Amino acid sequence: MNVRCTLKKNSDFHRLYNKGKSAVTPYMVVYCRKNGRQCNRLGYTVSTKLGHACVRNRVRRRLREIYRINSPRFNTGWDIVIVARTRCVGGDYHKMDAAFMDACGKLGLLQ
């Protein structure tokens, strides 16, 4: 069973930034680290540099949907943070999906 939880504490985000593995794509940066739990915990970071609130929320919704659709293919027990880059704002959904899956493949998150 692949249950999804969220990362909310600032310390969890900083732990991933400092000690986690990362993969960079033109659309996003993906950080990951094992958490020793039975679920994947996800966090999303979308900077104010990308635009106003409606633009940032659209990017965040797209990233959540990309993970939701592909979640059965992931191993459990990982903390994952996705940092959106400026190309996410006007980027093609299918290219973002392919970039995310490519980054997760490099990090060993896929089954």
C-alpha positions, -999 to 999 in steps of 0.1 A, spaced: 0 0 0 15 33 -10 3 59 14 12 96 9 19 120 38 33 155 37 64 172 50 55 204 69 84 211 93 111 234 82 137 212 99 126 182 77 131 203 45 165 215 56 176 179 65 167 168 30 185 198 14 217 191 35 219 153 38 196 140 10 204 130 -26 193 153 -54 186 151 -91 182 182 -113 160 186 -143 151 217 -163 117 219 -145 125 209 -110 150 197 -84 141 165 -65 156 157 -31 152 124 -14 162 105 17 150 73 35 127 79 64 122 44 79 84 47 78 57 28 58 48 58 37 64 84 14 63 119 28 62 147 2 70 184 3 67 210 -24 87 243 -26 75 270 -50 93 303 -47 77 337 -49 100 344 -78 78 322 -100 48 346 -98 18 355 -78 -2 331 -56 -24 318 -84 6 309 -105 24 292 -76 -7 273 -67 -11 261 -103 25 248 -103 20 231 -70 -12 214 -81 5 201 -113 34 187 -92 10 170 -68 -10 155 -97 22 142 -114 32 124 -81 -4 111 -75 -7 95 -110 28 79 -107 26 69 -70 20 32 -75 55 30 -92 73 43 -61 90 24 -33 78 33 1 98 48 30 112 79 14 111 117 22 108 136 -11 110 173 -17 103 188 -51 116 223 -58 99 240 -88 121 260 -112 110 288 -134 103 266 -165 75 249 -145 53 280 -149 48 277 -186 61 242 -192 43 214 -209 27 189 -184 39 158 -202 75 171 -203 73 179 -166 60 144 -159 88 128 -180 114 150 -162 101 140 -128 101 103 -135 136 106 -150 149 123 -118 132 97 -96 147 69 -117 182 84 -112 176 86 -74 164 50 -72 129 58 -60 111 36 -86 103 -1 -82 
